[in-house]
Each structure stands twice: as C-alpha cells, then as structure tokens.
Amino acid sequence: MRLPVVRLVRLGQVPYAELLALQERWLRRLQAESGTKAGVLLLCEPAGPVYTAGLRGGLTAEEAARLRALGAEVRATGRGGLATFHGPGQLLCHPVLDLRPLGLRLRTHVAALEAWAVRLCELQGLPGARARPPPYTGVWLGERKICAIGVRCGRHITSHGLALNCSTDLTWFEHIVPCGLVGTGVTSLSQELQRHVTVDEVIPSFLEAFKETYKCTLISEDSPN
C-alpha cells in the first residue's frame, strides 16, 4: 500500500513569529486542497525566548508584563493548554496535517505525537520516557517534562504540535508554572544525557521516529512557502 506523503520544511533558527506565519499559509493551503494532501512538518529552533499562552490562558496581563521585562516575547496562541516557554536549544515542530489521508482522529493524533516523542527519547538512549494520563500532557522522565504538546484542530486539519528540550536554558521555565502543573519540573536531553545535545543532532532520529509513528513518507521542500 502506498504511504501518505508529508512535506518537510526545515527552517533552522528563526523567530517564533516566522513559524506561525508559515503555519497559517500551510493551513490555508490544506483547507483549499480539502483532504487530498497529508500536509507538512515544520521544524525550527526558536531564535529568541518566547512565552506562549494557549486557549485556556495561563498568563495574566501582569504576568505577561513581568515576562517581557525579562527580555522575552509573550504571545497568545490558538493551541490547547496553558503557558509554556520556547527558546534556543529547543526543537519546535508544528505538523500541519490533514488527518484524513493519515487515517487519524484528533485523539489518535495526540497519542501519536506522544508516541513519536517517546520513540525519539528511546533512540537518544532514554528508555524511561513516558506519556502520562491527563492532566499530564506531553512526555515525561519521572516528574520532569522533556517534551510539551499542544495542538489545534479544525475541519480535520491540525496545527501547532510539540516542543522538545534539547539544550534549552531551563531557567526560563522558573518564571511560569509550565502548562499549569504545580509541583512538576522540566528537563532536557542535555541534562538527562549529561552532555550538550544540539537540535541539529536530534533531527535525523526525530524524523525517523515520525515516519515510524505516522506510517508516512517524508519529502523535503526546497522552499518553505
């Protein structure tokens, strides 16, 4: 059986706003094609510190002002969940996918995102990574979250996705309650493996894990547009 084809766009290190703008262009493109294409995988490393709030909020106006005073950008987004952090050293992936050619529903897509990140951790030598039941979204090593997940879905088309801490400066998370989960921590591949792990080092295993999990073929796009 022929596997669905997903496009791959690697943006490198770019401002978060650039990723969001490209995501919106691909959303409009998939909506116009109406179920004939599986979509695109947008990969980047955020160029600067950004705090984002989801549909459930997570940041008051006073908190947003305090975070901006630290030198970070603050943005409201359309994804599910509460507040989290994105920044250099983090692999940020937004799969803009039409779930129909992939044979998925929203619930199974979220489960696939979790399985994808768990598999990536296994390939990096961390077999203890696990998804946890609600409200603990994302992928965890014990009580420490290594990968955050938050999605948006409309008319079978998903956007936003996951953020994997590779060599992220974890002190940025100390200024918020990540995803609204009090009493939990965050970690990174570098911290767990006790060596510096770059985003570029992780990408090949990340893409292999994606193809395994979503049972698709990846084709690189020459142009992000």
C-alpha positions as CSV (number, residue, x, y, z in Angstrom):
1,M,0.0,0.0,0.0
2,R,1.3,3.5,-0.9
3,L,2.2,5.5,2.2
4,P,0.8,9.1,2.6
5,V,3.3,11.8,1.7
6,V,4.1,14.5,4.2
7,R,6.3,17.5,3.2
8,L,9.2,18.5,5.4
9,V,10.3,22.1,5.9
10,R,13.4,22.8,8.0
11,L,13.6,26.5,8.9
12,G,16.7,26.5,11.1
13,Q,16.8,29.1,13.8
14,V,14.1,31.6,13.2
15,P,11.9,34.0,15.2
16,Y,8.7,32.3,16.5
17,A,6.5,34.7,14.5
18,E,8.0,33.4,11.3
19,L,7.0,29.8,12.2
20,L,3.5,31.0,13.0
21,A,3.2,32.9,9.7
22,L,4.3,29.9,7.7
23,Q,1.9,27.6,9.6
24,E,-1.0,29.9,8.7
25,R,-0.1,29.7,5.0
26,W,0.0,25.9,5.1
27,L,-3.3,25.8,6.9
28,R,-4.9,27.8,4.2
29,R,-3.3,25.6,1.5
30,L,-4.6,22.4,3.1
31,Q,-8.0,23.8,3.6
32,A,-8.2,24.6,-0.1
33,E,-7.0,21.1,-1.1
34,S,-9.7,19.5,1.0
35,G,-8.4,16.1,2.0
36,T,-6.1,15.4,-1.0
37,K,-2.8,16.1,0.7
38,A,-1.5,14.9,4.1
39,G,0.3,18.1,4.9
40,V,3.7,19.4,6.1
41,L,6.1,19.1,9.0
42,L,7.5,22.5,10.0
43,L,10.7,22.3,12.1
44,C,12.6,25.1,13.7
45,E,14.7,26.2,16.6
46,P,13.3,29.5,18.1
47,A,15.8,32.3,17.7
48,G,14.8,34.0,21.0
49,P,12.9,33.5,24.2
50,V,9.1,33.3,23.8
51,Y,6.4,32.6,26.4
52,T,3.1,31.4,24.8
53,A,-0.4,31.0,26.3
54,G,-2.9,28.5,25.0
55,L,-6.7,28.6,24.6
56,R,-7.1,28.1,28.3
57,G,-5.0,31.2,29.0
58,G,-2.3,30.8,31.6
59,L,-0.9,34.3,31.8
60,T,-2.4,37.4,33.3
61,A,-1.6,40.9,32.0
62,E,0.6,41.5,35.0
63,E,2.5,38.2,34.4
64,A,2.9,38.9,30.7
65,A,4.4,42.4,31.6
66,R,6.8,40.7,34.1
67,L,8.0,38.2,31.4
68,R,8.5,40.9,28.8
69,A,10.7,42.7,31.3
70,L,12.9,39.7,31.4
71,G,13.6,40.2,27.6
72,A,11.2,37.6,26.4
73,E,8.4,37.8,23.8
74,V,4.9,36.9,25.0
75,R,2.2,35.6,22.6
76,A,-1.3,34.2,22.8
77,T,-1.8,31.2,20.5
78,G,-4.7,29.1,19.3
79,R,-3.3,25.8,20.6
80,G,-4.7,23.8,23.5
81,G,-3.3,24.1,27.0
82,L,-1.8,26.8,29.2
83,A,1.5,28.7,29.3
84,T,4.9,27.3,28.2
85,F,8.2,28.5,27.0
86,H,10.0,28.3,23.7
87,G,13.6,29.3,23.0
88,P,17.1,28.5,21.7
89,G,18.1,24.9,22.2
90,Q,14.6,23.6,21.7
91,L,13.3,21.6,18.7
92,L,9.9,23.1,17.9
93,C,7.8,21.1,15.5
94,H,4.4,22.1,14.0
95,P,2.8,19.3,12.0
96,V,0.2,20.9,9.8
97,L,-1.7,17.8,8.8
98,D,-5.0,16.8,7.3
99,L,-5.8,13.8,9.5
100,R,-8.0,12.1,6.9
101,P,-5.2,10.8,4.5
102,L,-3.3,9.6,7.6
103,G,-6.4,7.7,8.9
104,L,-6.3,9.6,12.2
105,R,-8.7,11.4,14.5
106,L,-7.6,14.2,16.9
107,R,-7.3,11.9,19.9
108,T,-5.2,9.4,18.0
109,H,-3.1,12.3,16.6
110,V,-2.3,13.5,20.1
111,A,-1.4,9.9,21.1
112,A,0.8,9.7,18.0
113,L,2.6,12.9,19.0
114,E,3.3,11.4,22.4
115,A,4.5,8.1,20.9
116,W,6.7,10.0,18.5
117,A,8.5,11.9,21.3
118,V,8.8,8.7,23.4
119,R,10.4,6.9,20.5
120,L,12.8,9.8,19.9
121,C,13.9,9.7,23.6
122,E,14.4,5.9,23.2
123,L,16.6,6.5,20.1
124,Q,18.6,9.0,22.1
125,G,19.2,6.5,24.9
126,L,16.4,7.4,27.3
127,P,14.2,4.4,27.6
128,G,12.3,5.7,30.6
129,A,10.4,8.4,28.7
130,R,6.6,8.0,29.1
131,A,3.3,9.8,28.3
132,R,1.1,10.2,31.3
133,P,-2.6,10.3,31.8
134,P,-4.4,13.7,31.9
135,P,-3.8,16.3,33.1
136,Y,-0.1,15.5,32.5
137,T,0.1,16.1,28.7
138,G,3.4,15.7,27.0
139,V,6.3,13.3,27.5
140,W,8.0,12.8,30.9
141,L,11.0,11.3,32.6
142,G,9.7,10.7,36.1
143,E,8.3,14.0,37.3
144,R,10.3,16.1,34.8
145,K,8.7,17.1,31.4
146,I,11.1,16.8,28.4
147,C,8.5,17.5,25.7
148,A,5.5,19.7,25.7
149,I,2.5,19.1,23.4
150,G,-0.3,21.4,22.4
151,V,-2.5,21.3,19.3
152,R,-5.3,23.0,17.4
153,C,-7.7,21.2,15.1
154,G,-10.4,22.4,12.8
155,R,-12.0,20.7,9.8
156,H,-9.7,17.7,10.3
157,I,-6.6,19.9,9.9
158,T,-4.2,20.2,12.8
159,S,-1.6,22.8,13.7
160,H,0.9,23.6,16.5
161,G,2.4,20.4,17.9
162,L,5.4,19.7,20.2
163,A,8.4,21.3,21.7
164,L,11.4,19.1,22.7
165,N,14.0,20.4,25.1
166,C,17.5,19.6,23.6
167,S,19.8,22.1,25.2
168,T,17.3,24.6,26.3
169,D,18.2,27.1,29.1
170,L,15.7,25.6,31.6
171,T,15.9,28.6,34.0
172,W,13.4,30.4,31.7
173,F,10.7,27.9,32.9
174,E,11.2,29.1,36.5
175,H,9.3,32.2,35.8
176,I,6.0,30.4,35.0
177,V,4.1,27.3,36.0
178,P,4.6,25.3,32.8
179,C,1.3,24.0,31.4
180,G,-0.3,24.9,34.8
181,L,1.1,21.8,36.5
182,V,2.2,22.8,40.0
183,G,4.9,20.7,41.6
184,T,6.5,19.2,38.5
185,G,9.7,20.1,36.8
186,V,11.3,20.3,33.3
187,T,14.3,18.7,31.8
188,S,16.2,18.4,28.6
189,L,18.1,15.8,26.6
190,S,21.4,17.6,27.5
191,Q,20.5,17.4,31.2
192,E,19.5,13.8,31.1
193,L,22.4,12.6,29.0
194,Q,25.0,14.8,30.8
195,R,26.3,16.2,27.5
196,H,25.5,19.0,25.1
197,V,22.8,17.8,22.7
198,T,22.0,20.2,19.8
199,V,18.8,20.5,17.9
200,D,20.6,19.6,14.6
201,E,22.0,16.4,16.2
202,V,18.5,15.2,17.2
203,I,16.7,15.9,13.9
204,P,17.6,12.7,12.0
205,S,16.3,10.5,14.8
206,F,13.3,12.8,15.2
207,L,12.4,12.3,11.5
208,E,12.9,8.6,11.6
209,A,10.6,8.4,14.7
210,F,8.0,10.5,12.9
211,K,7.9,8.2,9.8
212,E,7.7,5.1,12.1
213,T,4.8,6.6,14.2
214,Y,2.8,8.2,11.4
215,K,3.5,5.5,8.7
216,C,4.2,8.0,6.0
217,T,6.9,9.2,3.6
218,L,8.7,12.5,4.1
219,I,9.7,14.7,1.2
220,S,11.9,17.8,1.7
221,E,10.6,21.1,0.4
222,D,13.2,23.3,-1.3
223,S,11.1,26.4,-0.4
224,P,9.3,27.0,2.9
225,N,6.5,28.6,1.0
